[in-house]
């Protein structure tokens, strides 16, 4: 008699909205609520697995389509799961791509829709075998995963709403205060600033102020392609003694390669290399020194491990990108980082900015800037049903169905346009 095969009996996709501060970036400002989708996969044997991904209306439609297609599927057959996701989304259609946050565009949406289902299946596999997901990825090579403080220029509060606890951050001194609060609370020893908001000289001043306030911390800045090649080269030169790496200073592989030829400072990206088809041209052009992985974009945890192997082969460093996420994603990120030997840079996370959650507390605590790898079966986290219900009701009532940083900014500052490569 062969082994029992757990098959997917049902799928639920729950969109949620959680409060988000007015964090500024190159395309605008974060809306009052960030959107996510919590995917729960149930098997005919009674197991439940969790996944998390973007929660905009287009992504929800993709998730529902994939959820219908995978019913009855073996949770251990992840290659077959990919094929079913691809078939469900009709990858040959003209609208098969996806866009997220106004900055990330991919030609195929399959990876982003498949990812939460793969994570949920790995969660189930972990529960059924009594092993943490990191074991299913080859075994943890570190017990704790370091993350970085993620600083933002920001308003004191959203328009027509009370100021938030963080207050305004538009000057170097205000950013230093923000950083001190975050480092004190979480213990981070790496700091990243989301740039591309103010003129480059202002952001140079901010990084120098951070360097003086935190001389032993590793510093990064990410202007999301907000600078020209010439400006990027100048900033790289002026901050060569301050930065650990410079992330996406200018758009595109060709632009990044032009900057790379003029600086020894490592260039990192989560914009010009976000899919496997981008790797070969980036390697040939010597455009990127560090790739920021993101299992939401790259197609789950196993494909992210494949990315890690390619980076290792071609001598590229590896870090991890973050979007506005909740605890299911943080758990998956932590397991992945723990099981990826060459992911040696501290990972990004938006976690300190959020005040609401859907997983039960006590597992994903930050100590000395790191999260201990969950040792329970699967992802090691459980859904708080009341919290999930509250955030789902918030999604239904908030009126936001897609992330629109530019539109929101234009409602406050008419005439605003995204300033990619303007400076």
Secondary structure, DSSP 8 states (H G I E B T S, - for coil): ------BEEEEEEEEEEEE---BEETTEE--SEEEEEEEEEEETTS-EEEEEEE-SHHHHHHHHHHHHHTTT-BTT-HHHHHHHHHHHHTTTSTT--EEETTTEEES--HHHHHHHHHHHHHHHHHHHHT-BHHHHTT--S-SEEEB-EEEE-B-SS-TTS---SS--B-SHHHHHHHHHHHHHHH--SEEEEE-SSS-HHHHHHHHHHHHHHTTTSEEEEE-TTBS-HHHHHHHHHHTTTTEEEEE--BSSHHHHHHHHTT--S-EEESSS--STHHHHHHHHHT--SEEEE-HHHHTSHHHHHHHHHHHHHTT-EEEE---S--HHHHHHHHHHHHT-TT--S-B---GGG----SB-SSSS-EETTEEE---SSBT---B-HHHHHHHHHHHHHH---S--HHHHHHHHSTT----TTT-
